[in-house]
Amino acid sequence: MFFHCDKPVGVFDSGIGGISVLAEMLRILPQERYIYLADSANAPYGTKSVDEVRSLSMNAAQFLLEKGAKCIVVACNTATSAAVGVMRSVLNVPIVGMEPAVKPAVEMHRPGAVLVMATPLTLKEEKFRALASRFSESAEIVPVPCPGLVELIESGCVEGPRIQEYLEDKLGPLRKKPVAAVVLGCTHYVFIEREVARFMGNDVPVVHGNVGTARQLKAVLEREGLLCSHDETVPNPAGFEETVTFYATADFEKTVSLCKTFLKRTQASAAVLSQSR
């Protein structure tokens, strides 16, 4: 029997992108259990209409609630932009969404433009326009629509010539002027963070909102009295295999295998980075 606070946190994305967020949540909240849903049957969300994304997001949230989720993390910038307001007005559990990390990028106070890479739908939504407007007096915010990039990453392509060609097409012309920072405004794009940094040059910071989302989840769970009652100072020796339950709406075995591979890779990269500091 589980107390309410010991129920799992539900996380969803259109595919593997939300795994980059899940990795941060496992690091910051290792005592929690998680349910991850990859809505692979409907990926990517970024090419769909707002109404479609809202409907898909509600379906994903309902699925996670039926599995016992105590909280929903919308680990997708597109779904957050299109649906988080409706979800919060309808669902009876805390909802944590994503936001492009424009604020921390601007607060670096570096000369040049802040480039925001995101799906076309994210950049068209009022949520992003309001965010960009809020910081427009402090920095030049340049949206960089990236159609097709989610599909490339979903295919497992996160480095090499195809990624470099894509970056040359989208970011190459923007390097002619000073660049203050690059914001990765889609959770999928975090998997090519190193490639973006290499392409832009190591002096240009590349930022994303995953750590902030994980911290926000912790704050929300604390505020609502939903933090897992287990001692968070004791690591789970079994790793995520016994902490996370994976689901997918299509190509179950392939999608779940890809989710696990990317999660292991992300955790390994984080461990190497931590040791090098």
Secondary structure, DSSP 4 states (H G I P E B T S, - for coil): ---GGGSPEEEEESSSTTHHHHHHHHHH-TTS-EEEEE-GGG--STTS-HHHHHHHHHHHHHHHHHTT-SEEEE--HHHHHHHHHHHHHH-SS-EE----SHHHHHTT--SSEEEEEE-HHHHHSHHHHHHHHHTTTTS-EEEEE-TTHHHHHHTT--SSHHHHHHHHHHHGGGGGS-EEEEEE-SGGGGGGHHHHHHHH-TTS-EE-SHHHHHHHHHHHHHHTT-S-SS-TTS--TTGGGGTEEEEESSSHHHHHHHHHHHHHHHHHHHHHHHHH-
